[in-house]
Amino acid sequence: GLQFPVVLLAALVLIQVALGGATWVAKYGWPEFFADYAFAAPHTIQAKSLLQGLVVTSHVATGSLVLAASVTTFARSLRLVRVPSVALGSSALMMELAT
């Protein structure tokens, strides 16, 4: 069914949003309204640091996984749609054409 691809897609989208926030923090620092919080105080931005590179690369890679999972989910959902089709060589069609 579609349960696994849909759950995977939802999880990947949540991870992508979290990594997007982490990318922002790694690149620009915490927003001004977070400046007074204790967890944001020790954070310093180091340009082109390993952490910044890992976060940004993970964000891009997860975006690719979201695209792949959405295409897979779409392809699997197409299999669930039943389109009536008639085989051209079927005997029922031949009988109908003969009458």
MARLUM-749001 format. One record per residue (C-alpha): residue in one letter; x, y, z. Coordinates in steps of 0.5 Angstrom, whole numbers, plus 500, padded with zeros to 3 digits. Example, Ala and Ser with C-alpha at 12.3 -4.5 7.8 and 13.67 -1.06 7.14 Angstrom:
// residues 2
a525491516 s527498514 
END
This chain:
// residues 99
g500500500 l502507501 q503507508 f510507508 p512512503 v507517506 v510516513 l517517510 l515523506 a512526512 a518525517 l523527511 v519534511 l519535518 i527533518 q528538512 v524544516 a528543522 l535543518 g532549514 g532552521 a539549523 t542552516 w539559518 v542559525 a549556522 k549561517 y546568520 g546566528 w540566532 p534571530 e534577535 f528575539 f532569541 a538573544 d536573551 y535566551 a541562555 f541557550 a543562544 a548566548 p554561547 h553560540 t558564535 i558563528 q564561525 a564562517 k565556513 s566551519 l565544519 l558544523 q556549518 g558545512 l555539515 v548542516 v547545509 t549539506 s544535510 h539540508 v540539501 a541532501 t534531505 g531536500 s533531494 l530525499 v524529499 l523529492 a525522491 a520520496 s514524493 v515521486 t515514489 t509516493 f506519487 a508513482 r505508487 s499512488 l498511480 r498504481 l491504486 v487508480 r483503476 v482505469 p477501465 s481498459 v479493454 a484488450 l483489443 g484482442 s478479447 s473475445 a468479448 l470485444 m470481438 m463478439 e460485440 l463488434 a460482430 t453484432 
END
